[in-house]
Every structure is written in C-alpha cells, then in structure tokens.
C-alpha cells in the first residue's frame, strides 16, 4: 500500500522531528515562541517529505530512510541546535538518490532476468525472393533510422551472400563444357 502525504508527515514527525527536539536545543530566536517552533517543524517536515522519493512503497522502508537522514544530519551537524532546512534537504536528496539508484538497479536486474530466452532455430532456407525481401527490409530499416547504417550494411551482407550462392548453384557449370 502506498503511503499518503499525511502518513509520511506523521512518520517524519515521530522519527525525525521529535528526536531532533529531544537531542538538540531550540534556536534562541524562537525559544519562547511556540508558534514559530511549530512553523519550523512544519518547514522541516515539508522539506524532508518533498526531498524523499514518492515511489518509496511502504511505511517500514520510509521510516528506515527517514532514520538514515536523521543519522546523517546528526553526523553533519556542528552545533547543538536544531537542523536547518537546508541541511535536511541536502542530506535527504542524497539518501533518496541512493535509494532510487538501488531501486532502479534492482528493477533493471529483475526485468533482464524475466526476458524470455530466444531459442535458436534453423530458420527458413533462403530463396532468391526471400533474399531480395530481406535486403529491402533491412535497407528500409536503415533509411528509417531504426538501425545504424554500419550494422544494417553488415546485416545486408548475409542475404546478399546467400543470394550469390544460390545464383552460382543454379547456373550451369561452364567448366564442364
């Protein structure tokens, strides 16, 4: 089940904001202003929520990533005051990028493993007509830009060579005359 915006913000408040408020001192300019503190909390929640990827699938993984952001913020913080939104954003984007990269790598790996294996077959034997058709088809693909010219020209050599061999087999042997 995908997390809603409200669920994400609750997780951020519980696992990030409350821990930060317990461990670090409130900035002096808002120490006596509860409304300003609430606005600071809202800004941190908003920043962290926007910085983490929306494709994070469940609460457990989202909580894990929020905790990772918190740990890295603790490591980067030089003063005993609340984290700045800039620091939170910078670290959250890095954590989100790492997760996204790993998530996409896994998706690519799974997609690669799910491709059906192509069985080699002997195929239909070449005829003069099929050679001409394959040459024309490959040339059309080159002209349309579907395949690069270098590869297309290499592929065209296969039916050309088959056609050449078919023609030499069909002509009478002139050496015996």
C-alpha positions, 0 to 999 in steps of 0.5 A: 500500500502506498503511503499518503502525504499525511502518513509520511508527515506523521512518520517524519514527525515521530522519527525525525522531528521529535528526536531532533527536539529531544537531542538538540536545543531550540534556536534562541530566536524562537525559544519562547515562541511556540508558534514559530517552533511549530512553523519550523517543524512544519518547514522541516517536515515539508522539506524532508517529505518533498526531498524523499522519493514518492515511489518509496512503497511502504511505511517500514522502508520510509521510516528506515530512510527517514532514520538514515537522514536523521543519522546523517544530519546528526553526523553533519551537524556542528552545533547543538541546535536544531537542523536547518532546512537546508541541511535536511534537504541536502542530506535527504536528496542524497539518501533518496538518490541512493535509494532510487539508484538501488531501486532502479538497479534492482528493477533493471536486474529483475526485468533482464532476468524475466526476458524470455530466452530466444531459442535458436532455430534453423530458420527458413532456407533462403530463396532468391525472393526471400533474399531480395525481401530481406535486403529491402527490409533491412535497407528500409530499416536503415533509411528509417533510422531504426538501425545504424547504417554500419550494422544494417550494411553488415546485416545486408551482407548475409542475404546478399551472400546467400543470394550469390550462392544460390545464383552460382548453384543454379547456373550451369557449370561452364567448366564442364563444357 
